Amino acid sequence: MKKLSDKIKPIIAIVIVMMSFTYFFVSTFLGKENPQILIAIVAALSGVIGYYFGSSSGSAKKQDTIDKLADK
């Protein structure tokens, strides 16, 4: 069973993504958008996407490969 510390990053990422889509939906249909909030949300969303699909996931895969080769 995973510890809470192993689960917290995905939970925070899901919350950020859901909040981003909620803000985009609300600002689109109500027309009340704040440019500063929009910039902050886009920055947070890009950080989440960059972490899970960018260099951090590639680095983790590389480390797994190195660990497997070191065990041989």
Secondary structure, DSSP 8 states (H G I E B T S, - for coil): ---HHHHHHHHHHHHHHHHHHHHHHHHHHH----HHHHHHHHHHHHHHHHHHHSHHHHHHHHHHHHHHHHH-
